């Protein structure tokens, strides 16, 4: 019984090390985030591999579940970026309409139209700084800094 467990356990350890090395070489930061679904999938793969005596499942399961979780997170981030990019022109158009109606620039920037959570998060630094009665140029600088930190080139253009 012990001999039948050695191969999958050692194989799982080797697979984990290989997966960790590939992940590190891929340029990702080493900040590991807990992903409960990936951990459960990895545990199910290891247990299934041990029960059915399939070392390939034991080795590849945890690595594949980690890569799958990373890919799903990347796709969700891409979808949030697309929603933000689609909503920013609506904010700009509403601001232009408010300016044409005679509203001041500071007032328009302090209360941008709400389009969705992604857009609201993007323009929040501008509204927050203006809410603290900072000058408009400092509020725009805060927006630029936050957009630069997050890599939001569309918000920097705003």
N, C-alpha and C positions, 0 to 999 in steps of 0.2 A: 504493500500500500504506500509506504513512504517513497519507494523508488518511482512510483507513478506520479507522485506530487512534485518531485524535484524538477523534472523537465519543464512543466508549465510555470512553476514559480520562478525558476531561473530565467526562463524565456520571457516571462512578464517583466522581470527586472531589467533584462537586456533591452527589451522593447521600450520600456520607460526611459532608459538612459538614451537610447537612439532618438526617441521622439523629443526628449528635452534638448538634446544637442541640435537637432534639426530646427526646433522652435527658436533656440537662441541664435543660430546662424541666419535665421530668416530676418533678423533685424528688429524683432519685436522687443520692447522693453521687458525687463525681467520682473515687472510688477505683476505677480500672479493674483488674479481676481477669482474669488470663489464662484464656481458655476455648478450649482447643485445638480442640474440635469445631466451635465457631462460627467460628474462624479458618479451618479447613479448608473449611467450607461456604461461607464468603465467598470464599475463593480459587477454589473450584470454580465458583461463580456468575460471578465475574469472567472466568475463563478461558472458560467456556461462552459467556458473552455476547460475548466477543471472537471466539471461533472461529465462532460462528453469526451474528455481526453483529446481535445483539439488545441494543441499549442499555438497554432496560428491565430485562433480567436483570442486566446489568452494574451498573446503578444500584441496583436494589431488592434484589438478592441479599445483599450484605453487611449492609444494614439489617435485612432480614427475619431473617437468621441471628442477628444480635445480639439482636433482640427475642425470637426463639424461645429462645435460650439463657437469657435473663433470665426468661422465663415458666417454663421447665422448672426453673430454680433456685427460683423462687417456689413452685412446686407441691411440690418436694421439701422445702422448709422448712415448708410447710403440713402435709405428711404427718408430718414429725418432731414438729411441735407437737401434732398429734392423738394420736400415740403417747404423747407425754409426758403429755398431759392424761388419757388413758385409764389410764395406769399410776400416777399419783399417788394415786388412791383406794385402790389395792391397798397402797401403802406405808403410808398412814394406817391402813387396816384392820389390817395386820400389826402396826403400832406399838400400836394399841389392844389387840389380843390379847396382845401381850407385856406391856403395862402391867397388864392384868387378871391375868396369871399371876404378877405380883410383880416383874418386872424394873424396874429404875430408869429414869427418864426419860432420864438422860444416856447410859446404856448402849443404850437403844433408839434414840436419835438418833445415836449414834456408829456403829452398824452397821445401817443401814436395809436392808430386804429388797431384793434385786436383782430388778428387774422387766424392765429392758431398758436399752440404752445411753443412750437419751434421758432416762429417769428417773434413772439413775445419775449422769449428767452434771449434772442439775438439783440433786440433793441432795448432790453431792460437797463443796461449800463447807462445809456443816454438819459432815459427817463429818471433813473435813480439819482444821477448826479444833478440833474435839473431840479429834482424834488428837494435836494439838499441846498438849493439856492446857489449853486456854483455857476460861474459864467458859462456861456454856451460853448466857447472854444475849449474849456476844460472838460465839459461833458462829452464833446465830440472826441477829444483826446482819449478819454476813458473808454469810449466805444471802440476806437481804433486799437487801443492796447488789448482789450478783451478779444476783439475779432482776430487780431494778430496771434494772440496766445492760442486760440482755438483753431487757427487755420481757415477762418471764414473769409475768403477773399471777396465774396459778394457783399458781406456786411461792411468790409473795409471800403468798398466802392460806394456804399450807401452814405 
